[in-house]
């Protein structure tokens, strides 16, 4: 199968790897779209120059990424990846959303299907499906997002997960007799990962922003995580410790990064975000000493300790999405607090 009816006809729908309905609706009818979207050449790409607002305060304030960027959410099972994805999908400023559920549990897939909206397309191949079907589901999702981008829409593509997609590619490669390398992955896995990821980005009047989850159990030798970090424009690392403490989202800010942030926020926003990030890193560095009863002596550390409760309130978020102007104002207020020392500027 080289083409399927995709584009606006698939909005508000849930389909499988072959484009067949999973929502009880009628078969899709519309313009057929190739399932292998062309990777744009470098000179065809538009620059990433506008912020993609997610409605998640810690991301929009401290790890802002651009419309058309490709970012990863790294974390172990139970760290809150699925809940964070749901918050981004609900609060983002995209015109359309495509959610690719590759190798997901049936219960989770049903939950996504039930919460679908008129601007979303759910593409699903659960964990019991064959490797080729799971790979096809990812391809259908990328083709759907590319078709909507070609119509001038700003599209969010959620891939849950990139690691399970790589696992399906590994299974297929080994079954085809490919030689394996590091951690049992054939080289074709990483070239195919790169091809998929490079489809995303701004192009013409539209854009495709990719948010992909990557299972990371703390093994620094994991080749999928290594490859993803090199291919993506940013990585948000979820902390098991923060998740256990009940923080949502459990993003470990000091070890997370957005490479597109300098291009999409103004100088004041960048300066304030750097100040707050530095304070968070300081609090992490002196946590053990404070637990032993030692108070910090340097002025920056004292300011960070004094503002710790306000920092924690900024980092924590409930179910309500945070507007971009609200986030920028809260960031400015917090950064100004950190700039004050003993009553003097």
Helices and strands as residue ranges (DSSP letters): E 3-5, G 8-10, E 13-15, E 32-34, G 42-44, H 57-62, E 70-75, H 81-91, E 96-104, H 106-114, E 120-126, H 131-150, E 154-160, H 162-175, G 182-184, H 187-199, E 201-203, E 206-215, H 223-231, E 234-237, H 240-244, G 253-255, E 257-258, H 261-264, H 267-285, H 287-291, H 299-306, H 308-315, H 324-339
